[in-house]
Amino acid sequence: MLACFDISTKHIAFAIFDGMELKEYGKLFLKQNADDRIGSVAEVVYHKFLPYDIPVVVYENGYLANSPKTLMELSKISGSLIGGMKLTGTSKFIAIPPITWQKGIGVGATSLVDMNKLYEKYPGRKTSWIKSKNRENRKQLIIDFVNKEYNLQLTMKENDEADAIALGHYSLRKP
């Protein structure tokens, strides 16, 4: 079995694969204040995944996209997740950068040409709005990929779960 995690500062989306088959996916919510949230990760994943025999965990590697503060919090959450899964018997942990698995499923970085098309389509919009729209478009491409590959009907509301599933898909099929 393989467990895949898309980590955020408020929740952890997961997907469990048995061989190539998607068995389960969902979202685990964390406590609200930062210190309790980080501490609750190990407890939440331990209780959720203890009944499973999961030798390998794949998770999205943190990256400096928003701020050093967010990267630090994601790193702490990742460490707590690893600790909780280690207690369940998991022995191998693989961190994969977001762009690696996204590119691996066909959703590569947005080209300059495509970014310019967004600026042309939405004249007068600020760069931050265009970047947000681009991020939303990329999320939708991932959701569409997952829905097609796994016969699901995920929406933008489940984009984190789609990321966890897509990460697992990539991990199981990467060259």
Stockholm file with secondary structure:
# STOCKHOLM 1.0

chainA/1-175         MLACFDISTKHIAFAIFDGMELKEYGKLFLKQNADDRIGSVAEVVYHKFLPYDIPVVVYENGYLANSPKTLMELSKISGSLIGGMKLTGTSKFIAIPPITWQKGIGVGATSLVDMNKLYEKYPGRKTSWIKSKNRENRKQLIIDFVNKEYNLQLTMKENDEADAIALGHYSLRKP
#=GR chainA/1-175 SS CEEEEEECSSEEEEEEEETTEEEEEEEEECCSSHHHHHHHHHHHHHHHHTTSCCCEEEEECCCSSSCHHHHHHHHHHHHHHHHHHHHHTCCEEEEECHHHHHHHTTCCCCCHHHHHHHHHHSTTCCHHHHHHHHHHHHHHHHHHHHHHHHTCCCCGGGHHHHHHHHHHHHHHHCC
#=GC SS_cons         CEEEEEECSSEEEEEEEETTEEEEEEEEECCSSHHHHHHHHHHHHHHHHTTSCCCEEEEECCCSSSCHHHHHHHHHHHHHHHHHHHHHTCCEEEEECHHHHHHHTTCCCCCHHHHHHHHHHSTTCCHHHHHHHHHHHHHHHHHHHHHHHHTCCCCGGGHHHHHHHHHHHHHHHCC
//
